[in-house]
Amino acid sequence: MPNSKQATAEKSGADEHFLGLQYLTNDFPYYNGKPVGFSGAQWLLLMLGVLAGFLVLIAPLPMFAGNVGQFIPATLFFAIPLAVLSWVTPHYWKELFRKVTVRDIKWMILFALLNIVVTMVIGLAVSQSLSTHSNPAFAAMATQTPVELLLFFLKTLPQLLGEELFTILPFLALMAFLITHLHWSRKRAIVGAWLLVAMLFGAAHLPTYDWNMVQAFVVIGSARLILLLPYIMTKNIWVSTGAHILNDWTLFIIALLGAIASGH
């Protein structure tokens, strides 16, 4: 039987988890030196890789405007930060990716449905009090051919994986900073990093919504909070990516059907 010190340590460790919201057999990589830790310079390099991927995605380059060309920035969006991660830690870059189980698929579906409901409710409340701007992708879909629509949906696959890396890598970096330098508890660091990266994600969408701060930070930021929960729960980027894909594809299909029904 464990002695009193062991029991106290075990209780303390359990208290650092959100019971019911996390797979207790898994933990986040990198933030606490397991399976490997990063120096400040390595974290900075990794964040520069995240930024570089994002800048390639949003760069208005004509060569990327065609049906095939659009896949290049969408792919580089996730490939650049992953390449930097694999350079920083050649043996442990796959720690973000875990095997997907049936339980994981159920969480993908649940969180996608939850986010759709929450996004619609918050979006409706915001639109009733403030002017809002629709996502240009919704308007573009109404005029696309079936082939163009197929390519659009396929392009979102690498892009949404990139969006997950754009969120999760800064989340882990912030956890490492808050715990190591500010001496926050694990729970407090998770919540702090969760809120901060949601703001980052909302800020990245400001140009998409004509710099409408309420729409970007409240509507999009709230969606990011929910869609990050599958990763916080499973520590598996495939689960949050799957939920994100199901969420966005559902919203795109609803918008497309609405455009068809209205005759546009």
C-alpha positions in Angstrom: 0.0 0.0 0.0 1.3 3.6 -0.7 2.6 5.6 2.2 1.1 8.9 3.1 3.6 10.9 1.0 2.8 8.7 -2.1 -0.9 9.1 -1.5 -0.6 12.9 -1.2 1.5 13.0 -4.4 -1.1 10.9 -6.3 -3.9 13.1 -5.0 -2.1 16.2 -6.0 -1.4 14.8 -9.5 -5.1 13.9 -9.9 -6.1 17.3 -8.8 -4.2 18.7 -11.8 -6.6 17.0 -14.2 -10.1 18.0 -15.2 -11.8 14.7 -14.4 -14.3 13.7 -17.0 -12.8 16.0 -19.6 -9.4 14.4 -20.1 -8.1 10.9 -20.9 -6.0 10.4 -17.7 -3.7 8.0 -19.5 -2.4 10.7 -21.8 -0.7 14.0 -21.2 0.2 17.0 -23.3 3.7 16.7 -24.9 6.6 19.2 -24.6 5.2 21.5 -21.9 6.8 19.8 -19.0 9.9 18.2 -20.6 8.1 14.9 -21.5 8.9 13.2 -23.7 11.2 16.1 -24.5 11.4 19.7 -23.4 12.1 22.8 -25.6 14.3 25.7 -24.8 13.0 29.2 -25.2 14.8 29.6 -28.5 13.2 26.3 -29.8 9.8 27.5 -28.8 10.4 30.8 -30.6 11.6 29.0 -33.7 8.5 26.8 -33.6 6.2 29.8 -33.3 7.9 31.5 -36.2 7.2 28.3 -38.2 3.5 28.6 -37.2 3.5 32.2 -38.3 5.2 31.4 -41.6 2.6 28.8 -42.4 -0.2 31.3 -41.7 1.4 34.0 -43.8 1.8 31.7 -46.8 -1.9 30.8 -46.4 -3.2 34.4 -46.5 -0.6 35.7 -49.0 -2.6 37.1 -52.1 -0.4 35.4 -54.7 -2.0 34.8 -58.1 -0.2 31.5 -58.6 -2.2 30.1 -55.7 -5.6 31.3 -57.0 -6.5 28.4 -59.4 -8.2 25.2 -58.6 -5.0 23.3 -58.2 -2.9 26.2 -56.9 -5.2 26.7 -53.9 -3.9 23.4 -52.4 -0.4 24.7 -52.1 -0.9 27.3 -49.4 -3.4 25.1 -47.7 -0.8 22.3 -47.5 2.1 24.6 -46.5 -0.1 25.9 -43.7 0.4 22.7 -41.8 3.6 21.4 -43.5 5.8 24.4 -42.5 5.1 24.2 -38.7 5.3 20.4 -38.8 8.7 20.6 -40.6 10.0 23.0 -38.0 8.7 20.7 -35.2 10.3 17.7 -36.7 13.6 19.6 -37.0 13.4 20.7 -33.3 12.5 17.2 -32.1 13.2 14.6 -34.8 12.2 11.7 -32.6 9.1 13.1 -30.9 7.2 15.3 -33.4 4.6 12.6 -33.8 3.5 13.1 -30.2 0.7 15.3 -31.5 -0.8 12.4 -33.4 -2.3 9.4 -31.7 -4.3 6.4 -32.9 -7.9 7.2 -33.4 -10.4 5.0 -31.5 -14.2 4.6 -31.8 -14.5 6.7 -28.7 -12.5 9.4 -30.4 -14.9 9.4 -33.3 -17.8 9.8 -31.0 -16.2 12.9 -29.5 -15.5 14.3 -32.9 -19.2 14.1 -33.7 -20.3 15.4 -30.3 -18.1 18.4 -30.3 -18.9 19.3 -33.9 -22.6 19.2 -33.1 -22.1 21.2 -29.9 -20.1 23.8 -31.7 -22.7 24.2 -34.5 -25.4 24.8 -31.9 -23.3 27.2 -29.8 -22.0 29.1 -32.9 -25.5 29.6 -34.3 -26.9 30.8 -31.0 -24.1 33.2 -30.4 -24.0 34.3 -34.0 -27.8 35.0 -33.9 -27.5 37.0 -30.7 -24.6 39.1 -32.1 -26.3 39.7 -35.4 -29.4 41.0 -33.7 -27.5 43.7 -31.9 -24.6 44.4 -34.3 -24.0 44.4 -38.0 -22.1 41.3 -39.0 -20.2 40.1 -42.1 -20.6 36.7 -43.7 -17.7 34.5 -44.6 -16.7 35.2 -48.2 -16.4 31.4 -48.8 -20.2 31.1 -48.3 -20.9 33.6 -51.1 -18.3 32.0 -53.4 -19.8 28.6 -53.0 -23.1 29.7 -54.5 -21.4 30.4 -57.9 -19.1 27.4 -58.1 -19.4 24.4 -60.4 -19.7 20.9 -58.9 -16.0 20.3 -59.6 -15.0 23.6 -58.0 -17.1 22.7 -55.0 -15.5 19.3 -54.7 -12.0 20.9 -54.8 -13.0 23.5 -52.3 -14.1 20.9 -49.8 -11.0 18.8 -50.4 -8.8 21.9 -49.9 -10.3 22.4 -46.4 -8.8 19.1 -45.2 -5.2 20.3 -45.1 -6.2 23.8 -44.2 -8.2 22.7 -41.2 -5.3 20.5 -40.0 -3.2 23.7 -40.4 -5.7 25.6 -38.2 -5.4 22.9 -35.5 -1.6 23.3 -35.5 -2.0 27.1 -35.6 -3.9 26.7 -32.3 -2.4 23.7 -30.6 1.3 24.5 -30.9 0.8 28.0 -29.4 -1.4 26.3 -26.7 1.5 24.0 -25.7 4.0 26.9 -25.8 1.8 29.0 -23.6 1.4 26.1 -21.2 5.1 25.7 -21.0 5.6 29.4 -20.4 2.9 29.8 -17.8 4.0 26.7 -15.8 7.8 27.2 -16.1 8.1 31.0 -15.9 5.0 32.1 -14.1 4.7 29.0 -11.9 1.0 28.5 -12.6 -0.6 25.2 -11.8 -1.3 22.7 -14.6 -5.0 23.4 -14.4 -4.6 27.2 -14.4 -2.1 27.0 -17.3 -4.5 24.9 -19.4 -7.4 27.4 -18.9 -5.1 30.4 -19.5 -3.6 28.9 -22.7 -7.1 27.8 -23.8 -8.4 31.3 -23.5 -5.4 33.0 -25.1 -5.2 30.8 -28.2 -9.0 31.4 -28.7 -8.2 35.1 -28.9 -5.3 34.4 -31.2 -7.6 32.4 -33.5 -10.2 35.1 -33.4 -7.6 37.8 -34.3 -6.5 35.7 -37.3 -10.1 35.9 -38.6 -10.4 39.7 -38.4 -9.7 40.2 -42.1 -12.2 37.5 -43.1 -15.0 39.3 -41.3 -14.0 42.9 -42.3 -12.3 43.6 -39.0 -15.5 43.1 -37.0 -13.9 42.6 -33.6 -17.1 41.3 -31.9 -17.7 38.7 -34.6 -14.0 37.6 -34.7 -13.4 37.4 -30.9 -16.9 36.5 -29.6 -18.3 34.2 -32.4 -15.1 32.7 -33.8 -13.3 32.8 -30.5 -16.1 30.9 -28.8 -16.1 28.3 -31.6 -12.3 27.8 -31.1 -12.8 27.3 -27.4 -15.2 24.4 -28.1 -13.2 22.9 -30.9 -10.0 22.9 -28.8 -11.7 20.8 -26.1 -11.4 17.5 -28.1 -7.6 18.0 -28.1 -7.5 18.9 -24.4 -9.5 15.8 -23.7 -7.6 13.3 -25.9 -4.2 14.9 -26.6 -4.8 13.8 -30.2 -4.8 16.4 -33.0 -6.7 14.0 -35.2 -9.7 14.3 -32.9 -9.9 18.1 -32.9 -9.2 18.2 -36.6 -12.0 15.7 -37.2 -14.4 17.7 -35.1 -13.4 20.9 -37.0 -13.9 19.3 -40.4 -17.3 18.0 -39.5 -18.3 21.4 -38.1 -17.1 23.4 -41.1 -18.4 21.0 -43.7 -21.9 21.0 -42.0 -22.0 24.8 -42.0 -20.8 24.9 -45.6 -23.4 22.4 -46.7 -26.2 24.3 -44.9 -25.1 27.6 -46.5 -24.9 25.9 -49.9 -28.4 24.4 -49.6 -29.7 27.8 -48.5 -28.2 29.4 -51.6 -29.7 26.8 -53.8 -33.1 27.1 -52.2 -33.1 30.9 -52.7 -32.2 30.5 -56.3 -28.6 31.9 -56.2 
